[in-house]
Amino acid sequence: MSDLHANAILIDDRIRGFPPGHTALPLEAIGQQGWKPFDGTMALPLISLDQSAFAGNVAAMMAYVKSHGVEIAPHAKTPMSTALSGALLAAGAWGTTVADIRQAAVLLKAGQRRLILANEIGGPAAARRLAALLAGYPDADLHIFIDSAPLAAALRDVWQARSDLPPLGLMIELGAGRAGARSVEAATDILDVILTAENPSFRLTGVAAYEGAAATADAGETLARIDGLMGLTADFLPEVRARIGKDRPLILTAGGSVFFDRVVGGLSAAVGADPDCRLILRSGAIFFHDHGIYERGLAGLDAREGFRIGADTRSASQEFKPALRVWAEVLSLPEPGLAICGIGLRDVAIDQGPPRPLAFYRDGAPLADIAAATVLRLNDQHAFVAIPAGTDVAIGDVVEFGISHPCTCLDRHAILYGLASDHMVTTAYLTSFG
């Protein structure tokens, strides 16, 4: 269900965070109750968004793209909240990125029409499913990744057979480490299929890449692989321009939330040489940040002095703040130095590291920071937390955790609770992970 109709939905205690036994409320009323995640009222565990940190992250990233003369279509797969993607559009985003047809449906139903589908979708059956969706949105402006002649042909056949579809923008993807053509020659073969079938509703609109999948455990090798992919992408752009002529607008898109500086550095010259081409980043998780993969990623960004706005080199680690928290109670203290907390694999991701304990709360008030505590392991409903000797901890204390990867944590939650600076819930965002 999209956020467009969220306020018609009654939220009740079947949803994480909603107080057990409380009368069902429309989504818009949740932020009017004066709840806090540590005051004993809300059901735990729950996930929250520090709205001040989120707003600061938005301002920092929008300042960056504006200073470099590029655009951004933030990836919606991180929060899958149309309210939040709408907020990014209101802040100046060019459009929104999605990863699959279902995600496109969520955004389209919410009235967001300019989309990049930054993934291959499959074959003929997937092409028919995409057409079935877009037939209901004649004003859709969707651009889709293609890295093979069979996918290009599948989409061509469907769009040629129907007259009720909006124009489809086709973006040839070059890649390293994930999908994408691995050479200019392979990309040219795809280009040939597209150009022979072009018509006003089926056209090449750009070139795409995703650099994050090229990363390895070695920082030097990672940058070499990413720079190589950017070079390949930059080399293909003039090949495309030579084939289609000088007047058609083109999109060149790449850029996740860790190496966007290498994208801007590697592609700006190619775009600058093509007045009718715009560079669009697709960073999404950067707006939420974390205490894990993006914390490490921004430290790397700072080490290479990559966060530049105008003539200033800034610290990305200071400009961006982790905005997401998961809250859970201490359930058991079965032995010295060990606390069992009510948060597990059903509530938080560990693919990029465990959650990080940040602070204790007791009786509705902050008790202490607990930076020295660590999560040893998780099972489905429990976190095993090592507590330093002498720590004042009791059954029922609430623990505030930082998370290690927003993209694989938020999808466990139907509601994201927006917090003011005093940690009071002032809004609630419906997510649409299916």
C-alpha positions as CSV (number, residue, x, y, z in Angstrom):
1,M,0.0,0.0,0.0
2,S,1.4,3.4,-1.0
3,D,1.8,6.3,1.4
4,L,-0.6,8.2,-0.9
5,H,-3.4,6.4,0.9
6,A,-1.7,5.7,4.1
7,N,-3.8,7.9,6.2
8,A,-6.9,5.9,5.4
9,I,-5.2,2.9,7.0
10,L,-5.8,2.1,10.6
11,I,-2.6,1.0,12.3
12,D,-2.9,-1.3,15.4
13,D,-0.9,-3.5,17.7
14,R,-0.1,-6.0,15.0
15,I,2.6,-3.6,13.8
16,R,6.0,-3.3,15.6
17,G,6.1,-0.4,17.9
18,F,2.4,0.2,18.3
19,P,1.4,0.0,21.9
20,P,-0.4,-3.3,22.8
21,G,-4.1,-2.8,23.5
22,H,-4.1,0.8,22.2
23,T,-7.0,1.8,20.0
24,A,-6.2,1.6,16.3
25,L,-5.0,4.9,14.8
26,P,-4.7,6.4,11.3
27,L,-1.0,6.7,10.3
28,E,-1.1,10.5,10.6
29,A,-2.3,10.4,14.2
30,I,0.7,8.3,15.5
31,G,2.9,11.4,15.7
32,Q,0.4,13.1,17.9
33,Q,0.5,10.7,20.8
34,G,3.7,11.8,22.5
35,W,5.2,8.3,22.5
36,K,8.9,7.6,22.9
37,P,10.6,4.3,22.1
38,F,12.1,4.0,25.6
39,D,9.2,5.2,27.8
40,G,7.5,1.8,28.2
41,T,4.5,2.6,26.1
42,M,5.6,1.4,22.7
43,A,6.0,-2.3,21.8
44,L,9.6,-3.2,21.2
45,P,11.6,-3.8,19.1
46,L,10.9,-1.0,16.6
47,I,12.9,1.1,14.1
48,S,13.2,4.8,14.2
49,L,14.4,7.7,12.0
50,D,16.2,10.7,13.5
51,Q,14.5,13.4,11.4
52,S,17.1,16.0,12.2
53,A,19.9,13.7,11.0
54,F,17.9,12.7,7.9
55,A,17.3,16.4,7.0
56,G,21.0,17.2,7.5
57,N,22.0,14.3,5.3
58,V,19.6,15.4,2.6
59,A,21.0,19.0,2.7
60,A,24.6,17.7,2.5
61,M,24.0,15.4,-0.5
62,M,21.9,17.9,-2.3
63,A,24.7,20.5,-1.8
64,Y,27.2,18.1,-3.2
65,V,25.3,17.3,-6.4
66,K,24.4,20.9,-7.0
67,S,28.1,22.0,-6.6
68,H,29.2,19.4,-9.2
69,G,26.4,20.2,-11.7
70,V,24.9,16.7,-11.6
71,E,21.5,15.3,-10.8
72,I,20.4,12.6,-8.4
73,A,17.6,10.0,-8.5
74,P,17.9,8.4,-5.0
75,H,17.4,4.7,-4.9
76,A,14.0,4.0,-3.2
77,K,14.9,0.4,-2.3
78,T,16.5,1.5,1.0
79,P,13.3,2.8,2.8
80,M,10.6,1.8,0.2
81,S,8.6,4.7,1.7
82,T,6.9,6.9,-0.9
83,A,6.7,9.7,1.7
84,L,10.5,9.7,2.1
85,S,11.1,9.4,-1.7
86,G,8.6,12.3,-2.1
87,A,10.6,14.3,0.4
88,L,13.8,13.8,-1.6
89,L,12.0,14.9,-4.8
90,A,10.8,18.0,-2.9
91,A,14.4,18.7,-2.0
92,G,15.4,18.7,-5.6
93,A,16.0,15.1,-6.8
94,W,15.6,14.7,-10.5
95,G,13.6,11.4,-10.1
96,T,13.6,8.2,-8.2
97,T,15.4,4.8,-8.7
98,V,13.8,1.4,-8.2
99,A,15.2,-2.1,-8.5
100,D,12.3,-4.1,-9.9
101,I,8.8,-3.9,-11.4
102,R,7.0,-4.2,-8.0
103,Q,9.0,-1.2,-6.7
104,A,8.1,0.7,-9.8
105,A,4.4,-0.1,-9.1
106,V,4.7,1.3,-5.5
107,L,6.2,4.6,-6.8
108,L,3.8,5.0,-9.7
109,K,0.7,4.4,-7.5
110,A,2.0,7.2,-5.3
111,G,2.1,9.6,-8.2
112,Q,5.8,9.6,-8.8
113,R,6.3,9.2,-12.5
114,R,10.0,9.8,-13.3
115,L,11.8,6.5,-12.6
116,I,15.0,4.7,-13.3
117,L,14.6,1.0,-13.1
118,A,18.2,0.2,-12.3
119,N,18.3,-3.5,-13.0
120,E,17.6,-6.0,-15.7
121,I,14.2,-7.5,-15.3
122,G,14.4,-10.9,-17.0
123,G,13.0,-12.0,-20.4
124,P,9.8,-12.0,-22.4
125,A,7.5,-12.7,-19.4
126,A,9.0,-9.9,-17.5
127,A,8.7,-7.6,-20.4
128,R,4.9,-8.4,-20.5
129,R,4.6,-7.8,-16.8
130,L,6.3,-4.4,-17.2
131,A,4.0,-3.5,-20.0
132,A,0.9,-4.6,-18.0
133,L,2.0,-2.2,-15.3
134,L,2.8,0.8,-17.5
135,A,-0.4,0.5,-19.5
136,G,-2.1,2.0,-16.5
137,Y,0.3,5.0,-16.4
138,P,0.4,6.8,-19.8
139,D,2.4,9.7,-18.3
140,A,5.1,7.4,-16.8
141,D,8.7,8.4,-17.7
142,L,10.6,5.2,-17.0
143,H,14.1,4.3,-18.1
144,I,15.3,0.7,-17.8
145,F,18.7,-1.0,-17.7
146,I,19.5,-3.4,-20.5
147,D,22.7,-5.5,-20.8
148,S,21.7,-8.1,-23.4
149,A,20.3,-8.3,-26.9
150,P,17.6,-10.9,-25.7
151,L,16.2,-8.4,-23.1
152,A,16.2,-5.6,-25.7
153,A,14.4,-7.9,-28.1
154,A,11.8,-9.0,-25.6
155,L,10.9,-5.4,-24.7
156,R,10.9,-4.5,-28.4
157,D,8.4,-7.3,-29.2
158,V,6.0,-6.2,-26.5
159,W,6.2,-2.5,-27.3
160,Q,5.7,-3.2,-31.0
161,A,2.7,-5.3,-30.3
162,R,0.8,-2.8,-28.2
163,S,-0.3,0.7,-28.7
164,D,-1.4,1.5,-25.2
165,L,2.0,1.9,-23.6
166,P,3.9,5.0,-22.6
167,P,7.4,5.6,-24.1
168,L,10.0,3.4,-22.6
169,G,13.6,4.7,-22.2
170,L,16.3,2.2,-22.7
171,M,19.7,2.5,-20.9
172,I,22.5,0.2,-21.9
173,E,24.3,-0.9,-18.8
174,L,28.1,-1.5,-18.6
175,G,29.2,-3.4,-15.6
176,A,31.9,-5.0,-13.4
177,G,31.1,-7.4,-10.6
178,R,27.4,-7.6,-11.3
179,A,25.2,-7.2,-14.4
180,G,26.2,-5.1,-17.3
181,A,28.1,-5.4,-20.6
182,R,31.8,-6.0,-20.1
183,S,33.1,-4.2,-23.2
184,V,32.2,-1.5,-25.7
185,E,31.8,-4.2,-28.3
186,A,29.2,-6.1,-26.3
187,A,27.4,-2.8,-25.5
188,T,27.4,-2.0,-29.2
189,D,25.7,-5.2,-30.1
190,I,22.9,-4.2,-27.7
191,L,22.8,-0.8,-29.2
192,D,22.3,-2.3,-32.7
193,V,19.2,-4.2,-31.6
194,I,17.7,-1.1,-30.0
195,L,18.4,1.3,-32.8
196,T,16.9,-1.0,-35.5
197,A,13.7,-1.1,-33.5
198,E,13.4,2.5,-32.3
199,N,10.2,4.4,-32.6
200,P,8.7,7.3,-30.6
201,S,7.7,5.0,-27.8
202,F,10.8,2.7,-27.7
203,R,14.1,4.7,-27.6
204,L,17.6,4.7,-26.4
205,T,17.8,7.3,-23.6
206,G,21.1,6.7,-22.0
207,V,24.1,4.7,-20.7
208,A,24.3,3.2,-17.2
209,A,26.6,1.6,-14.7
210,Y,26.8,0.5,-11.1
211,E,30.3,0.7,-9.5
212,G,29.6,-0.6,-6.0
213,A,29.6,-4.2,-7.1
214,A,33.2,-3.8,-8.3
215,A,34.4,-3.4,-4.7
216,T,36.8,-5.9,-3.2
217,A,38.5,-6.3,0.2
218,D,41.5,-4.4,-1.2
219,A,41.0,-0.7,-1.3
220,G,43.5,-0.1,-4.1
221,E,42.1,-2.8,-6.3
222,T,38.6,-1.5,-5.6
223,L,39.4,2.0,-6.9
224,A,41.2,0.6,-9.9
225,R,38.2,-1.6,-10.8
226,I,35.8,1.3,-10.3
227,D,37.9,3.7,-12.3
228,G,38.2,1.1,-15.0
229,L,34.4,0.8,-15.2
230,M,34.0,4.6,-15.3
231,G,36.5,4.7,-18.1
232,L,34.6,2.0,-20.1
233,T,31.4,3.9,-19.5
234,A,32.9,7.2,-20.6
235,D,34.4,5.6,-23.7
236,F,31.0,4.2,-24.8
237,L,29.1,7.5,-24.5
238,P,30.6,9.1,-27.6
239,E,30.1,5.9,-29.5
240,V,26.4,6.2,-28.7
241,R,26.3,9.9,-29.6
242,A,27.9,9.2,-32.9
243,R,25.1,6.7,-33.7
244,I,22.1,8.7,-32.6
245,G,23.1,12.2,-33.6
246,K,23.8,15.4,-31.6
247,D,20.3,16.6,-30.7
248,R,18.8,13.8,-28.6
249,P,19.0,14.3,-24.8
250,L,20.9,11.5,-23.1
251,I,21.3,10.3,-19.5
252,L,24.5,8.9,-18.1
253,T,23.9,7.3,-14.7
254,A,25.9,5.6,-12.0
255,G,26.7,6.2,-8.4
256,G,25.8,4.5,-5.2
257,S,26.4,5.8,-1.6
258,V,30.1,5.0,-1.2
259,F,32.0,5.8,-4.4
260,F,29.9,8.6,-5.9
261,D,33.0,10.8,-5.9
262,R,34.8,8.4,-8.3
263,V,31.7,8.4,-10.5
264,V,31.7,12.2,-10.7
265,G,35.4,12.3,-11.2
266,G,35.4,9.6,-13.9
267,L,32.4,10.7,-15.9
268,S,32.2,14.5,-15.6
269,A,34.6,15.1,-18.6
270,A,32.6,12.8,-20.9
271,V,29.4,14.6,-19.9
272,G,31.0,18.0,-20.2
273,A,32.0,17.1,-23.8
274,D,28.3,16.3,-24.6
275,P,26.1,19.3,-24.0
276,D,22.9,17.2,-24.4
277,C,23.9,14.6,-21.7
278,R,23.2,14.8,-18.0
279,L,24.9,12.8,-15.2
280,I,22.6,11.3,-12.7
281,L,23.7,9.7,-9.4
282,R,21.5,7.1,-7.8
283,S,22.8,7.2,-4.2
284,G,20.0,6.2,-1.7
285,A,21.4,4.8,1.6
286,I,23.6,7.9,2.1
287,F,20.5,9.8,3.2
288,F,20.1,7.3,6.1
289,H,23.7,6.4,6.8
290,D,24.5,3.8,9.5
291,H,27.0,2.4,12.1
292,G,28.4,-0.1,9.7
293,I,29.0,-0.3,6.0
294,Y,28.4,3.3,5.2
295,E,30.3,4.5,8.3
296,R,33.3,2.6,6.9
297,G,32.5,3.8,3.4
298,L,32.5,7.4,4.3
299,A,35.8,7.0,6.2
300,G,37.2,5.8,2.9
301,L,35.7,8.7,1.1
302,D,37.4,11.1,3.5
303,A,40.7,9.3,3.2
304,R,40.7,10.0,-0.6
305,E,39.3,13.6,0.1
306,G,36.3,12.8,-2.1
307,F,33.6,15.0,-0.5
308,R,34.2,18.3,-2.1
309,I,31.7,21.1,-2.3
310,G,32.9,24.0,-4.4
311,A,36.5,24.7,-3.4
312,D,36.1,23.0,0.0
313,T,37.1,19.5,0.9
314,R,34.8,18.4,3.7
315,S,34.6,15.4,6.0
316,A,31.7,13.2,4.8
317,S,32.0,11.4,8.2
318,Q,31.1,14.6,9.9
319,E,28.6,15.9,7.4
320,F,26.4,12.8,7.4
321,K,24.9,11.3,10.5
322,P,23.4,7.9,11.2
323,A,19.7,8.4,11.2
324,L,18.3,4.9,11.9
325,R,18.0,3.2,15.3
326,V,16.5,0.0,16.5
327,W,15.2,-0.2,20.1
328,A,14.9,-3.3,22.3
329,E,14.5,-4.3,25.9
330,V,16.9,-6.2,28.1
331,L,15.0,-9.6,28.6
332,S,17.5,-11.5,30.7
333,L,20.8,-11.2,32.5
334,P,21.7,-14.9,32.8
335,E,25.3,-14.6,33.7
336,P,27.9,-11.8,34.4
337,G,28.7,-9.8,31.4
338,L,25.9,-11.0,29.2
339,A,22.6,-9.3,28.5
340,I,19.9,-10.9,26.3
341,C,18.0,-8.3,24.4
342,G,14.7,-8.7,22.5
343,I,16.1,-8.0,19.0
344,G,17.0,-10.6,16.5
345,L,17.4,-11.5,12.8
346,R,13.7,-10.8,12.2
347,D,14.4,-7.2,13.3
348,V,17.8,-6.1,12.1
349,A,20.4,-7.0,9.4
350,I,23.8,-8.5,10.0
351,D,25.0,-8.9,6.4
352,Q,27.4,-6.0,6.9
353,G,28.1,-6.5,10.6
354,P,25.9,-6.7,13.8
355,P,24.0,-3.8,15.3
356,R,25.9,-1.6,17.7
357,P,24.6,-0.9,21.2
358,L,24.7,2.9,21.8
359,A,22.8,3.7,25.0
360,F,20.7,2.4,27.9
361,Y,17.4,4.0,29.0
362,R,15.5,3.3,32.2
363,D,12.1,4.4,33.5
364,G,11.7,6.6,30.4
365,A,14.9,8.5,30.8
366,P,18.5,8.2,29.4
367,L,20.8,6.2,31.7
368,A,24.2,5.9,30.1
369,D,26.0,5.5,26.8
370,I,27.4,2.0,26.3
371,A,29.9,2.3,23.5
372,A,31.9,-0.6,25.1
373,A,29.1,-3.1,24.8
374,T,29.1,-5.4,21.7
375,V,26.7,-7.7,20.1
376,L,28.2,-11.2,20.1
377,R,25.5,-12.9,17.9
378,L,21.9,-12.9,17.0
379,N,19.3,-15.6,16.6
380,D,15.8,-15.0,15.3
381,Q,14.4,-13.1,18.4
382,H,17.5,-12.4,20.6
383,A,20.7,-10.4,20.7
384,F,23.5,-11.7,22.9
385,V,25.2,-8.5,24.1
386,A,28.5,-8.5,26.0
387,I,28.3,-5.9,28.8
388,P,31.5,-4.5,30.4
389,A,32.0,-5.4,34.1
390,G,30.4,-2.9,36.4
391,T,27.8,-1.7,33.9
392,D,24.6,-0.7,35.6
393,V,22.0,-2.7,33.7
394,A,18.7,-4.2,34.7
395,I,15.9,-6.3,33.3
396,G,13.6,-4.0,31.4
397,D,16.2,-1.4,30.4
398,V,15.8,-0.2,26.9
399,V,18.8,-0.4,24.6
400,E,19.3,1.9,21.6
401,F,21.1,0.2,18.8
402,G,22.7,1.6,15.7
403,I,22.3,-0.6,12.5
404,S,24.9,-1.8,10.1
405,H,23.1,-1.7,6.7
406,P,19.9,0.3,6.1
407,C,19.0,-1.5,2.8
408,T,18.7,-4.9,4.5
409,C,17.3,-3.7,7.8
410,L,14.4,-1.5,6.9
411,D,12.7,-4.2,4.9
412,R,11.8,-6.0,8.1
413,H,9.6,-3.2,9.3
414,A,6.2,-2.0,8.2
415,I,6.4,1.3,10.0
416,L,9.4,3.7,10.4
417,Y,8.8,6.0,13.4
418,G,10.2,9.5,12.9
419,L,11.7,11.0,16.0
420,A,12.3,14.6,17.0
421,S,15.4,15.7,18.8
422,D,14.0,14.7,22.2
423,H,13.3,11.2,20.7
424,M,9.5,11.8,20.7
425,V,7.6,10.2,17.9
426,T,6.3,13.0,15.7
427,T,5.5,11.1,12.5
428,A,5.3,7.6,11.1
429,Y,6.3,6.4,7.6
430,L,4.6,3.4,6.0
431,T,7.0,1.2,4.1
432,S,6.1,-0.9,1.1
433,F,8.4,-3.9,0.9
434,G,5.7,-6.3,-0.2
